[in-house]
Amino acid sequence: MKEQPDISIVVLNYNTSDLLNGALRSIVSTVGDLKIEVTVIDNASSDGGFSRVDAAYKNDARFRFVQNEENAGWATVNIMLETKGRYILTLDPDAVLHAGAVHALIAFMDSTPSAGAATANLRNQDGSAQMYYRRIMTPAFFFFTTLIGRVMDKYLLGLRYFKRYRYDGLDVSRICEIEQPAIPCLIWRREAVGDCIIDPELAFQFTDVDMSKRLYGRGYKIYLVPGAVATHLKSTAYSRRSGSWRRRVYNRSIKIYFRKHYPAFYPLFFVIFSIDQALRALLLYTTGHEPLR
């Protein structure tokens, strides 16, 4: 009988094919004697896709390559439910693992049954901490992302909600609970994800928000493992999308998220959301820009 892999790693590529070899190289050079299986998915890239992948990885029996005919967003990683590793690891094509990172993540999950997922200690290219950590989006946090809420938080509350939502002052040198991590290097407990890793309706935005909410709903927690370091280049194709596309997808996704997880709040959410959209449109028309959420 074939021995079960320690971990199943998925790398999802969309128009970041120039960086893909770097991510794959970091896997091979850091996993040591771990038993791995790696699934590399291309979401219909137009920049060469798998043609730019080195032959060494195409000929490595631990790797399989999946070519999608259209961009299905993050939902395509649900095929990882068919893999056999004890854990699942998502790794962005613009992320590079440091020595011992995967070992540290597996060791932490083995020793922490309450962990449904754990994030690596993400770093910028200069070595500084990449603070991609948030609290789960709740009705209160949503209100303070609106224009009216932002003004109240800044001038009446001293940015209390802004700082709390973004884990202001977080010490990334110690193990700590993180309600909502980013996905660039994230290990998942297989039994914690349920019948899908990513909700197909939230394949482009609110992916990590919904994932975190579902894990906590099943009684699990999410942690930051400081000894598992990965450099994240922040060069995903998503960041190159137009502002209008991102705004449209964000608006659609946040509605789905609140209708799904806070149905009793949804009517009030829709009223607040609609007012905020009208104010943002007015601000964009009069000044040419609107603040980020």
Contacts in CASP RR format, 6 or more apart in sequence:
PFRMAT RR
TARGET T0000
AUTHOR 0000-0000-0000
METHOD contacts of the structure
MODEL  1
MKEQPDISIVVLNYNTSDLLNGALRSIVSTVGDLKIEVTVIDNASSDGGF
SRVDAAYKNDARFRFVQNEENAGWATVNIMLETKGRYILTLDPDAVLHAG
AVHALIAFMDSTPSAGAATANLRNQDGSAQMYYRRIMTPAFFFFTTLIGR
VMDKYLLGLRYFKRYRYDGLDVSRICEIEQPAIPCLIWRREAVGDCIIDP
ELAFQFTDVDMSKRLYGRGYKIYLVPGAVATHLKSTAYSRRSGSWRRRVY
NRSIKIYFRKHYPAFYPLFFVIFSIDQALRALLLYTTGHEPLR
3 35 0 8 1.000
4 35 0 8 1.000
4 84 0 8 1.000
4 85 0 8 1.000
4 86 0 8 1.000
5 35 0 8 1.000
5 36 0 8 1.000
5 37 0 8 1.000
5 83 0 8 1.000
5 84 0 8 1.000
5 85 0 8 1.000
5 86 0 8 1.000
6 34 0 8 1.000
6 35 0 8 1.000
6 36 0 8 1.000
6 85 0 8 1.000
6 86 0 8 1.000
6 87 0 8 1.000
6 106 0 8 1.000
7 34 0 8 1.000
7 35 0 8 1.000
7 36 0 8 1.000
7 37 0 8 1.000
7 85 0 8 1.000
7 86 0 8 1.000
7 87 0 8 1.000
7 88 0 8 1.000
7 89 0 8 1.000
7 102 0 8 1.000
7 106 0 8 1.000
7 187 0 8 1.000
8 36 0 8 1.000
8 37 0 8 1.000
8 38 0 8 1.000
8 39 0 8 1.000
8 80 0 8 1.000
8 83 0 8 1.000
8 84 0 8 1.000
8 85 0 8 1.000
8 87 0 8 1.000
8 88 0 8 1.000
8 89 0 8 1.000
9 27 0 8 1.000
9 36 0 8 1.000
9 37 0 8 1.000
9 38 0 8 1.000
9 39 0 8 1.000
9 88 0 8 1.000
9 89 0 8 1.000
9 90 0 8 1.000
9 91 0 8 1.000
9 102 0 8 1.000
10 38 0 8 1.000
10 39 0 8 1.000
10 40 0 8 1.000
10 41 0 8 1.000
10 77 0 8 1.000
10 80 0 8 1.000
10 88 0 8 1.000
10 89 0 8 1.000
10 90 0 8 1.000
10 91 0 8 1.000
11 20 0 8 1.000
11 23 0 8 1.000
11 24 0 8 1.000
11 27 0 8 1.000
11 38 0 8 1.000
11 39 0 8 1.000
11 40 0 8 1.000
11 41 0 8 1.000
11 91 0 8 1.000
11 92 0 8 1.000
11 93 0 8 1.000
12 41 0 8 1.000
12 43 0 8 1.000
12 73 0 8 1.000
12 74 0 8 1.000
12 76 0 8 1.000
12 77 0 8 1.000
12 90 0 8 1.000
12 92 0 8 1.000
12 93 0 8 1.000
13 20 0 8 1.000
13 40 0 8 1.000
13 41 0 8 1.000
13 42 0 8 1.000
13 43 0 8 1.000
13 45 0 8 1.000
13 49 0 8 1.000
13 93 0 8 1.000
14 42 0 8 1.000
14 43 0 8 1.000
14 44 0 8 1.000
14 45 0 8 1.000
14 71 0 8 1.000
14 73 0 8 1.000
14 236 0 8 1.000
14 237 0 8 1.000
14 238 0 8 1.000
15 45 0 8 1.000
15 46 0 8 1.000
15 47 0 8 1.000
15 237 0 8 1.000
15 240 0 8 1.000
16 45 0 8 1.000
16 47 0 8 1.000
16 93 0 8 1.000
16 94 0 8 1.000
16 235 0 8 1.000
16 236 0 8 1.000
16 237 0 8 1.000
17 42 0 8 1.000
17 45 0 8 1.000
17 47 0 8 1.000
17 48 0 8 1.000
17 49 0 8 1.000
17 50 0 8 1.000
17 51 0 8 1.000
17 52 0 8 1.000
17 53 0 8 1.000
17 93 0 8 1.000
18 47 0 8 1.000
18 52 0 8 1.000
19 93 0 8 1.000
19 94 0 8 1.000
19 233 0 8 1.000
19 235 0 8 1.000
20 40 0 8 1.000
20 49 0 8 1.000
20 52 0 8 1.000
20 53 0 8 1.000
20 93 0 8 1.000
21 52 0 8 1.000
21 53 0 8 1.000
21 54 0 8 1.000
21 57 0 8 1.000
22 96 0 8 1.000
23 91 0 8 1.000
23 92 0 8 1.000
23 93 0 8 1.000
23 94 0 8 1.000
23 95 0 8 1.000
23 96 0 8 1.000
23 97 0 8 1.000
24 38 0 8 1.000
24 40 0 8 1.000
24 53 0 8 1.000
24 54 0 8 1.000
24 57 0 8 1.000
24 63 0 8 1.000
26 95 0 8 1.000
26 96 0 8 1.000
26 97 0 8 1.000
26 98 0 8 1.000
27 36 0 8 1.000
27 38 0 8 1.000
27 91 0 8 1.000
27 97 0 8 1.000
27 102 0 8 1.000
28 57 0 8 1.000
28 60 0 8 1.000
29 99 0 8 1.000
30 97 0 8 1.000
30 98 0 8 1.000
30 99 0 8 1.000
30 100 0 8 1.000
30 101 0 8 1.000
30 102 0 8 1.000
31 102 0 8 1.000
31 103 0 8 1.000
34 102 0 8 1.000
34 103 0 8 1.000
34 106 0 8 1.000
36 62 0 8 1.000
36 102 0 8 1.000
37 62 0 8 1.000
37 64 0 8 1.000
37 83 0 8 1.000
37 84 0 8 1.000
37 85 0 8 1.000
38 62 0 8 1.000
38 63 0 8 1.000
38 64 0 8 1.000
39 63 0 8 1.000
39 64 0 8 1.000
39 66 0 8 1.000
39 79 0 8 1.000
39 80 0 8 1.000
39 83 0 8 1.000
40 50 0 8 1.000
40 53 0 8 1.000
40 57 0 8 1.000
40 63 0 8 1.000
40 64 0 8 1.000
40 65 0 8 1.000
40 66 0 8 1.000
41 65 0 8 1.000
41 66 0 8 1.000
41 68 0 8 1.000
41 76 0 8 1.000
41 77 0 8 1.000
41 79 0 8 1.000
42 49 0 8 1.000
42 50 0 8 1.000
42 65 0 8 1.000
42 66 0 8 1.000
42 67 0 8 1.000
42 68 0 8 1.000
43 68 0 8 1.000
43 70 0 8 1.000
43 71 0 8 1.000
43 72 0 8 1.000
43 73 0 8 1.000
43 76 0 8 1.000
44 68 0 8 1.000
44 69 0 8 1.000
44 70 0 8 1.000
44 71 0 8 1.000
50 58 0 8 1.000
50 65 0 8 1.000
50 67 0 8 1.000
53 65 0 8 1.000
57 63 0 8 1.000
58 65 0 8 1.000
66 76 0 8 1.000
66 79 0 8 1.000
68 76 0 8 1.000
72 200 0 8 1.000
72 203 0 8 1.000
73 203 0 8 1.000
73 204 0 8 1.000
74 183 0 8 1.000
74 198 0 8 1.000
74 203 0 8 1.000
74 204 0 8 1.000
74 207 0 8 1.000
75 196 0 8 1.000
75 198 0 8 1.000
75 199 0 8 1.000
75 200 0 8 1.000
75 203 0 8 1.000
76 203 0 8 1.000
77 90 0 8 1.000
77 197 0 8 1.000
77 198 0 8 1.000
78 196 0 8 1.000
78 197 0 8 1.000
78 198 0 8 1.000
78 200 0 8 1.000
80 88 0 8 1.000
80 197 0 8 1.000
81 193 0 8 1.000
81 195 0 8 1.000
81 196 0 8 1.000
81 197 0 8 1.000
85 190 0 8 1.000
86 106 0 8 1.000
86 190 0 8 1.000
87 105 0 8 1.000
87 106 0 8 1.000
87 109 0 8 1.000
87 187 0 8 1.000
87 188 0 8 1.000
87 189 0 8 1.000
87 190 0 8 1.000
88 187 0 8 1.000
88 188 0 8 1.000
88 190 0 8 1.000
88 193 0 8 1.000
88 197 0 8 1.000
89 102 0 8 1.000
89 105 0 8 1.000
89 185 0 8 1.000
89 186 0 8 1.000
89 187 0 8 1.000
89 188 0 8 1.000
90 183 0 8 1.000
90 184 0 8 1.000
90 185 0 8 1.000
90 186 0 8 1.000
90 188 0 8 1.000
91 97 0 8 1.000
91 184 0 8 1.000
91 185 0 8 1.000
91 230 0 8 1.000
92 183 0 8 1.000
92 184 0 8 1.000
92 185 0 8 1.000
92 232 0 8 1.000
92 236 0 8 1.000
93 236 0 8 1.000
94 184 0 8 1.000
94 232 0 8 1.000
94 233 0 8 1.000
94 234 0 8 1.000
94 235 0 8 1.000
94 236 0 8 1.000
95 122 0 8 1.000
95 184 0 8 1.000
95 185 0 8 1.000
95 230 0 8 1.000
95 231 0 8 1.000
95 232 0 8 1.000
95 233 0 8 1.000
96 230 0 8 1.000
96 231 0 8 1.000
96 233 0 8 1.000
97 120 0 8 1.000
97 185 0 8 1.000
97 230 0 8 1.000
98 229 0 8 1.000
98 230 0 8 1.000
98 231 0 8 1.000
100 227 0 8 1.000
100 228 0 8 1.000
101 120 0 8 1.000
101 185 0 8 1.000
101 227 0 8 1.000
101 228 0 8 1.000
101 229 0 8 1.000
101 230 0 8 1.000
102 228 0 8 1.000
104 225 0 8 1.000
104 227 0 8 1.000
104 228 0 8 1.000
105 118 0 8 1.000
105 120 0 8 1.000
105 187 0 8 1.000
105 225 0 8 1.000
105 228 0 8 1.000
106 187 0 8 1.000
108 115 0 8 1.000
108 118 0 8 1.000
108 175 0 8 1.000
108 223 0 8 1.000
108 225 0 8 1.000
108 228 0 8 1.000
109 115 0 8 1.000
109 116 0 8 1.000
109 118 0 8 1.000
109 187 0 8 1.000
109 189 0 8 1.000
112 118 0 8 1.000
112 223 0 8 1.000
114 219 0 8 1.000
114 220 0 8 1.000
114 221 0 8 1.000
115 189 0 8 1.000
115 220 0 8 1.000
115 221 0 8 1.000
115 222 0 8 1.000
115 223 0 8 1.000
116 188 0 8 1.000
116 189 0 8 1.000
116 192 0 8 1.000
116 215 0 8 1.000
116 220 0 8 1.000
116 221 0 8 1.000
116 222 0 8 1.000
117 181 0 8 1.000
117 186 0 8 1.000
117 187 0 8 1.000
117 188 0 8 1.000
117 189 0 8 1.000
117 192 0 8 1.000
117 211 0 8 1.000
117 212 0 8 1.000
117 215 0 8 1.000
117 220 0 8 1.000
117 222 0 8 1.000
117 223 0 8 1.000
118 186 0 8 1.000
118 187 0 8 1.000
118 222 0 8 1.000
118 223 0 8 1.000
118 224 0 8 1.000
118 225 0 8 1.000
118 228 0 8 1.000
119 133 0 8 1.000
119 178 0 8 1.000
119 181 0 8 1.000
119 182 0 8 1.000
119 185 0 8 1.000
119 186 0 8 1.000
119 187 0 8 1.000
119 222 0 8 1.000
119 223 0 8 1.000
119 224 0 8 1.000
119 225 0 8 1.000
120 184 0 8 1.000
120 185 0 8 1.000
120 186 0 8 1.000
120 225 0 8 1.000
120 228 0 8 1.000
120 229 0 8 1.000
120 230 0 8 1.000
121 129 0 8 1.000
121 172 0 8 1.000
121 224 0 8 1.000
121 225 0 8 1.000
121 226 0 8 1.000
121 227 0 8 1.000
121 228 0 8 1.000
121 229 0 8 1.000
121 230 0 8 1.000
122 129 0 8 1.000
122 130 0 8 1.000
122 132 0 8 1.000
122 182 0 8 1.000
122 184 0 8 1.000
122 185 0 8 1.000
122 230 0 8 1.000
122 231 0 8 1.000
122 232 0 8 1.000
123 129 0 8 1.000
123 130 0 8 1.000
123 229 0 8 1.000
123 230 0 8 1.000
123 231 0 8 1.000
123 232 0 8 1.000
124 130 0 8 1.000
124 231 0 8 1.000
124 232 0 8 1.000
124 234 0 8 1.000
125 231 0 8 1.000
125 233 0 8 1.000
127 231 0 8 1.000
129 172 0 8 1.000
130 232 0 8 1.000
130 234 0 8 1.000
131 166 0 8 1.000
131 167 0 8 1.000
131 170 0 8 1.000
131 172 0 8 1.000
132 181 0 8 1.000
132 182 0 8 1.000
132 184 0 8 1.000
132 232 0 8 1.000
133 166 0 8 1.000
133 167 0 8 1.000
133 170 0 8 1.000
133 178 0 8 1.000
133 180 0 8 1.000
133 181 0 8 1.000
133 182 0 8 1.000
133 224 0 8 1.000
134 165 0 8 1.000
134 166 0 8 1.000
134 167 0 8 1.000
134 179 0 8 1.000
134 180 0 8 1.000
134 209 0 8 1.000
135 141 0 8 1.000
135 164 0 8 1.000
135 165 0 8 1.000
135 167 0 8 1.000
135 179 0 8 1.000
135 180 0 8 1.000
136 179 0 8 1.000
136 180 0 8 1.000
136 209 0 8 1.000
136 212 0 8 1.000
136 213 0 8 1.000
136 216 0 8 1.000
137 180 0 8 1.000
137 206 0 8 1.000
137 209 0 8 1.000
137 213 0 8 1.000
137 254 0 8 1.000
137 257 0 8 1.000
138 262 0 8 1.000
139 258 0 8 1.000
139 262 0 8 1.000
139 265 0 8 1.000
139 268 0 8 1.000
139 269 0 8 1.000
140 161 0 8 1.000
141 161 0 8 1.000
141 165 0 8 1.000
142 254 0 8 1.000
142 258 0 8 1.000
142 269 0 8 1.000
142 272 0 8 1.000
143 149 0 8 1.000
143 272 0 8 1.000
144 150 0 8 1.000
144 152 0 8 1.000
144 153 0 8 1.000
144 161 0 8 1.000
144 162 0 8 1.000
144 165 0 8 1.000
145 293 0 8 1.000
146 272 0 8 1.000
146 273 0 8 1.000
146 275 0 8 1.000
146 276 0 8 1.000
146 279 0 8 1.000
147 276 0 8 1.000
147 279 0 8 1.000
147 280 0 8 1.000
147 283 0 8 1.000
147 291 0 8 1.000
148 275 0 8 1.000
148 276 0 8 1.000
148 279 0 8 1.000
150 162 0 8 1.000
150 291 0 8 1.000
153 159 0 8 1.000
153 160 0 8 1.000
153 161 0 8 1.000
153 162 0 8 1.000
154 162 0 8 1.000
162 168 0 8 1.000
163 169 0 8 1.000
167 178 0 8 1.000
170 176 0 8 1.000
172 224 0 8 1.000
172 226 0 8 1.000
173 226 0 8 1.000
174 226 0 8 1.000
175 223 0 8 1.000
175 224 0 8 1.000
175 225 0 8 1.000
175 226 0 8 1.000
176 223 0 8 1.000
176 224 0 8 1.000
177 221 0 8 1.000
177 222 0 8 1.000
177 223 0 8 1.000
177 224 0 8 1.000
178 222 0 8 1.000
178 223 0 8 1.000
178 224 0 8 1.000
179 212 0 8 1.000
179 216 0 8 1.000
179 222 0 8 1.000
180 208 0 8 1.000
180 209 0 8 1.000
180 212 0 8 1.000
180 222 0 8 1.000
181 208 0 8 1.000
181 212 0 8 1.000
181 222 0 8 1.000
181 224 0 8 1.000
182 208 0 8 1.000
182 232 0 8 1.000
183 207 0 8 1.000
183 208 0 8 1.000
183 211 0 8 1.000
184 230 0 8 1.000
184 232 0 8 1.000
185 228 0 8 1.000
185 230 0 8 1.000
185 232 0 8 1.000
188 197 0 8 1.000
189 220 0 8 1.000
192 215 0 8 1.000
192 218 0 8 1.000
192 220 0 8 1.000
193 214 0 8 1.000
193 215 0 8 1.000
194 214 0 8 1.000
194 218 0 8 1.000
197 211 0 8 1.000
198 207 0 8 1.000
198 210 0 8 1.000
198 211 0 8 1.000
199 207 0 8 1.000
199 210 0 8 1.000
199 211 0 8 1.000
199 214 0 8 1.000
199 260 0 8 1.000
201 256 0 8 1.000
202 209 0 8 1.000
202 210 0 8 1.000
202 253 0 8 1.000
202 256 0 8 1.000
202 257 0 8 1.000
204 238 0 8 1.000
204 249 0 8 1.000
204 253 0 8 1.000
205 246 0 8 1.000
205 249 0 8 1.000
205 250 0 8 1.000
205 252 0 8 1.000
205 253 0 8 1.000
205 254 0 8 1.000
206 250 0 8 1.000
206 253 0 8 1.000
206 254 0 8 1.000
206 256 0 8 1.000
206 257 0 8 1.000
209 257 0 8 1.000
210 257 0 8 1.000
210 260 0 8 1.000
210 261 0 8 1.000
212 222 0 8 1.000
213 257 0 8 1.000
213 261 0 8 1.000
215 221 0 8 1.000
215 222 0 8 1.000
216 222 0 8 1.000
238 246 0 8 1.000
250 293 0 8 1.000
251 273 0 8 1.000
251 277 0 8 1.000
254 273 0 8 1.000
255 270 0 8 1.000
255 273 0 8 1.000
258 265 0 8 1.000
258 266 0 8 1.000
258 269 0 8 1.000
259 266 0 8 1.000
262 269 0 8 1.000
280 290 0 8 1.000
283 289 0 8 1.000
283 290 0 8 1.000
284 290 0 8 1.000
END
